[in-house]
Amino acid sequence: MRAIRRFTVRTVLPPELAPLGELVHNLRWSWHPETLDLFAEVDPATWERVGHDPVALLGAVEASRLRELA
C-alpha cells in the first residue's frame, strides 16, 4: 500500500538554539569534528542511541534539556 501523504515532524527549538536546526540540514556535520562534538554535547547518551544522527538527536532529546541548553 502506498502512502497518500507524507509529513515531517520537526522539533521546535528555543530561539537561542535555532542555529542547530539549520546546522542539521547542512552536511558539514558529517565531516567536521567540532560540529560532531557540538551535537554530542547536547545529550551524549541520546547521541549514542540515535547512532550519531543529528536530525534524530534533535527529535529525541528531552524538551527540558533543550531549555537548559538555551
NORRA-V657543 format. One record per backbone hydrogen bond with DSSP energy under -1.0 kcal/mol. CO is the residue of the C=O (numbers start at 1). NH is the residue of the N-H. If there is no record, write none. Layout:
# NORRA-V657543
((CO & NH) (CO & NH))
This chain:
# NORRA-V657543
((14 & 17) (15 & 18) (17 & 20) (18 & 22) (19 & 23) (20 & 24) (23 & 26) (26 & 29) (27 & 30) (28 & 31) (28 & 32) (32 & 36) (33 & 37) (34 & 38) (35 & 39) (36 & 40) (37 & 41) (43 & 47) (44 & 48) (45 & 49) (46 & 50) (47 & 52) (48 & 51) (53 & 57) (54 & 58) (55 & 59) (56 & 60) (57 & 61) (62 & 66) (63 & 67) (64 & 68) (65 & 69) (66 & 70))
